[in-house]
Amino acid sequence: MTIEIEVKTKQKISKVEKIDNTHYKVFVKSSPIENKANREVIKLLSKYFDIPKSNITIKLGSKNSKKVVELV
């Protein structure tokens, strides 16, 4: 399954908001420095979809706030 997410960094709380079946907003506490935000995004999506972190891959946008993520 492929989803599109928009990441908001440096937030007070970390959460995932569903917009529709393939679009989500992910709020993370981390800053985008040294890939910290991407790691937190993968961790949050893992909990949200109840799948292992190893089954989540950022396909496009690893250095952008809009990302395409593949869930296996």
C-alpha positions as CSV (number, residue, x, y, z in Angstrom):
1,M,0.0,0.0,0.0
2,T,1.3,3.4,-0.9
3,I,0.3,6.6,1.0
4,E,1.1,10.2,0.8
5,I,2.0,12.1,4.0
6,E,2.7,15.7,4.9
7,V,5.1,16.0,7.8
8,K,5.0,18.9,10.3
9,T,8.2,19.0,12.4
10,K,8.9,20.6,15.8
11,Q,5.4,20.1,17.1
12,K,4.3,19.8,20.8
13,I,2.8,16.3,20.3
14,S,3.5,13.5,17.9
15,K,0.4,12.1,16.1
16,V,-1.0,10.9,12.8
17,E,-4.1,12.4,11.3
18,K,-6.0,10.7,8.5
19,I,-7.2,13.0,5.7
20,D,-8.5,10.2,3.4
21,N,-7.6,6.6,2.5
22,T,-4.2,7.6,0.9
23,H,-3.4,11.0,2.5
24,Y,-2.2,11.6,6.1
25,K,-0.7,14.4,8.1
26,V,2.1,13.4,10.5
27,F,3.1,15.7,13.4
28,V,6.5,15.0,15.0
29,K,8.4,16.5,17.8
30,S,11.8,16.0,16.1
31,S,13.6,18.5,13.9
32,P,14.5,17.5,10.4
33,I,18.2,17.6,11.2
34,E,20.2,14.3,10.8
35,N,17.2,12.4,9.6
36,K,15.6,12.5,13.1
37,A,12.1,13.5,11.8
38,N,12.1,10.6,9.2
39,R,12.9,8.1,11.9
40,E,10.1,9.4,14.1
41,V,7.7,9.3,11.1
42,I,8.5,5.7,10.5
43,K,8.0,4.9,14.2
44,L,4.7,6.7,14.4
45,L,3.4,5.0,11.2
46,S,4.5,1.7,12.6
47,K,2.3,2.2,15.7
48,Y,-0.6,3.7,13.7
49,F,-0.8,0.8,11.2
50,D,0.4,-1.9,13.6
51,I,3.1,-3.1,11.3
52,P,6.9,-3.5,11.9
53,K,9.2,-0.5,11.2
54,S,11.1,-2.7,8.7
55,N,8.0,-2.8,6.5
56,I,7.8,1.0,6.0
57,T,9.9,2.7,3.4
58,I,10.0,6.4,2.3
59,K,10.0,6.2,-1.4
60,L,10.0,9.9,-2.4
61,G,10.6,13.1,-0.4
62,S,13.1,12.0,2.2
63,K,14.3,15.6,2.4
64,N,10.9,17.2,1.8
65,S,7.8,17.7,4.0
66,K,5.6,15.9,1.5
67,K,6.5,12.2,1.2
68,V,5.4,9.0,-0.5
69,V,5.6,6.1,1.8
70,E,5.2,2.4,1.0
71,L,3.7,0.1,3.6
72,V,4.3,-3.6,3.1
